Amino acid sequence: MKATYIQKCNINGVNVDNNSINVDDNTQIEREIESETEIEIENNKTKLNKTKLNNLVIYMINGQKNEENITEINRAAIIIHLKRLELYFTNIETLNSIPKERILEYELQYWTIKELYFSPYKVYLNTLTRDKFLLKFLQTQKYIKIDSESKLTDFVSYFIKSLREEFENGGNKNATN
């Protein structure tokens, strides 16, 4: 009895995996799975790198080079959230006096705020406090060490997941500014 495994992917806003097993007597067993989140994770794994993080920070501060296709209205809204969380730099030259490790932390924080802004959890940004945000960031740093560029997506995904769980559990109600 010979079996072959076939996996097809059709991405049209929804990820569809057809997992088929063909047996010699032409019997076929199929299973179909649909998941929008799998697309987001897969896209993020191929897209996120230090250059993109750096470009986002430069765009947020100076308004130049918009590879993420963020409109000026959305940029202004994201800046409001960054300012409220005391993360926004008004001058790009300020970054020259910060160690590289800290710059990467800020870049990851900027990227996370941008991702949350364009997600269904955008409404929670209004209640997110600096303390809760930084606490979850530090917890994520403890859990996921960024020792290579490939870990950036894992870090951001876990950080967003932690924040989302905090939002859903209503943990921000008792937070202080």
C-alpha positions as CSV (number, residue, x, y, z in Angstrom):
1,M,0.0,0.0,0.0
2,K,1.6,3.3,-1.2
3,A,0.5,6.6,0.3
4,T,1.3,10.2,-0.8
5,Y,0.7,13.3,1.1
6,I,-0.4,16.5,-0.7
7,Q,-0.7,19.9,0.9
8,K,-2.2,22.9,-1.0
9,C,-2.4,26.4,0.0
10,N,-4.9,28.9,-1.4
11,I,-4.5,32.4,0.0
12,N,-7.4,34.8,-0.8
13,G,-7.7,36.6,2.5
14,V,-8.2,33.2,4.2
15,N,-5.6,30.4,4.5
16,V,-7.0,27.1,3.2
17,D,-4.9,23.9,3.7
18,N,-6.1,20.8,1.9
19,N,-4.4,17.9,3.5
20,S,-4.9,14.9,1.3
21,I,-3.7,11.3,1.6
22,N,-4.0,9.2,-1.6
23,V,-3.8,5.5,-1.2
24,D,-3.0,3.1,-4.1
25,D,-6.6,2.1,-4.6
26,N,-7.5,5.8,-5.4
27,T,-9.2,6.4,-2.1
28,Q,-8.7,10.0,-0.9
29,I,-9.1,11.4,2.6
30,E,-9.2,15.2,2.8
31,R,-9.3,17.6,5.7
32,E,-9.8,21.4,5.2
33,I,-8.7,24.0,7.7
34,E,-9.4,27.7,7.5
35,S,-7.6,30.2,9.6
36,E,-6.9,33.9,9.1
37,T,-4.4,34.1,11.9
38,E,-2.1,31.6,10.2
39,I,-1.8,34.0,7.3
40,E,-0.8,36.9,9.6
41,I,1.8,34.8,11.4
42,E,3.2,33.5,8.2
43,N,3.4,36.9,6.6
44,N,5.0,38.4,9.7
45,K,7.7,35.7,9.7
46,T,8.8,36.7,6.2
47,K,8.5,40.5,6.7
48,L,9.8,41.5,10.1
49,N,13.5,42.4,10.2
50,K,15.7,45.1,11.8
51,T,15.5,47.2,8.7
52,K,11.7,47.3,8.8
53,L,11.8,48.1,12.5
54,N,14.3,50.9,11.9
55,N,12.3,52.3,9.0
56,L,9.1,52.4,11.0
57,V,10.8,54.4,13.8
58,I,12.3,56.8,11.3
59,Y,8.9,57.2,9.6
60,M,7.2,57.8,12.9
61,I,9.7,60.5,13.9
62,N,10.6,62.2,10.7
63,G,7.8,61.1,8.4
64,Q,10.1,59.8,5.7
65,K,10.2,56.5,3.9
66,N,6.8,54.8,4.5
67,E,7.2,51.1,3.5
68,E,4.3,50.0,5.6
69,N,1.8,52.2,3.7
70,I,0.7,54.0,6.8
71,T,-1.3,57.1,6.0
72,E,-0.5,60.4,7.7
73,I,-3.8,60.2,9.7
74,N,-2.9,56.8,11.0
75,R,0.7,57.9,11.7
76,A,-0.6,60.8,13.8
77,A,-2.9,58.5,15.7
78,I,-0.1,56.0,16.4
79,I,2.1,59.0,17.5
80,I,-0.6,60.0,20.0
81,H,-0.4,56.5,21.6
82,L,3.4,56.5,21.6
83,K,3.4,59.9,23.3
84,R,0.8,58.8,25.9
85,L,3.0,55.8,26.7
86,E,6.1,58.1,26.8
87,L,7.8,56.3,24.0
88,Y,7.9,58.9,21.3
89,F,11.0,60.7,20.2
90,T,10.6,64.1,18.7
91,N,14.1,64.1,17.1
92,I,15.9,61.3,15.3
93,E,19.2,62.6,16.6
94,T,18.2,61.5,20.1
95,L,18.6,57.9,19.0
96,N,22.4,58.5,18.4
97,S,22.9,58.7,22.2
98,I,21.1,55.5,23.0
99,P,22.8,52.1,23.1
100,K,21.9,49.7,20.2
101,E,20.1,47.3,22.6
102,R,17.8,50.0,23.8
103,I,17.1,51.2,20.3
104,L,16.0,47.7,19.3
105,E,13.7,47.7,22.3
106,Y,12.1,51.0,21.2
107,E,11.8,49.7,17.7
108,L,10.0,46.6,18.9
109,Q,7.7,48.7,21.0
110,Y,6.9,51.0,18.1
111,W,6.2,48.0,15.9
112,T,3.9,46.5,18.6
113,I,1.9,49.7,18.9
114,K,1.6,49.9,15.1
115,E,0.4,46.3,15.0
116,L,-2.1,46.8,17.8
117,Y,-3.4,50.0,16.1
118,F,-4.2,48.1,12.9
119,S,-5.7,45.1,14.8
120,P,-9.2,44.5,16.3
121,Y,-7.6,45.3,19.7
122,K,-7.1,48.9,18.7
123,V,-9.7,50.0,21.2
124,Y,-7.6,48.7,24.1
125,L,-4.8,51.1,23.2
126,N,-6.8,53.9,24.9
127,T,-6.7,52.1,28.2
128,L,-3.2,50.7,28.0
129,T,-0.9,52.3,30.6
130,R,2.9,52.7,30.4
131,D,3.4,50.5,33.4
132,K,1.4,47.6,32.0
133,F,3.0,48.0,28.6
134,L,6.5,48.0,29.9
135,L,5.8,45.2,32.4
136,K,4.6,42.9,29.6
137,F,7.5,44.0,27.5
138,L,10.0,43.0,30.2
139,Q,8.2,39.7,30.8
140,T,8.4,39.0,27.1
141,Q,12.2,39.8,27.1
142,K,12.6,37.4,30.0
143,Y,10.7,34.6,28.1
144,I,12.1,35.2,24.5
145,K,15.7,36.1,24.0
146,I,16.4,37.9,20.7
147,D,19.7,36.3,19.7
148,S,19.0,36.4,15.9
149,E,16.8,38.4,13.5
150,S,14.5,35.4,13.1
151,K,13.4,35.8,16.8
152,L,12.0,39.3,16.2
153,T,8.7,37.9,14.9
154,D,8.4,35.4,17.8
155,F,9.1,38.2,20.3
156,V,6.5,40.6,18.8
157,S,3.9,37.8,18.5
158,Y,4.4,36.8,22.1
159,F,4.4,40.4,23.3
160,I,1.1,41.1,21.4
161,K,-0.4,37.9,22.7
162,S,0.5,38.9,26.3
163,L,-1.0,42.3,25.9
164,R,-4.1,40.9,24.2
165,E,-4.6,38.5,27.2
166,E,-4.2,41.4,29.5
167,F,-6.8,43.3,27.6
168,E,-9.3,40.5,27.5
169,N,-8.9,39.7,31.2
170,G,-9.5,43.4,32.0
171,G,-6.2,43.8,33.8
172,N,-6.0,47.5,32.8
173,K,-8.8,48.5,35.1
174,N,-6.6,48.4,38.1
175,A,-3.5,49.8,36.5
176,T,-2.0,53.1,37.4
177,N,-0.5,55.6,35.1
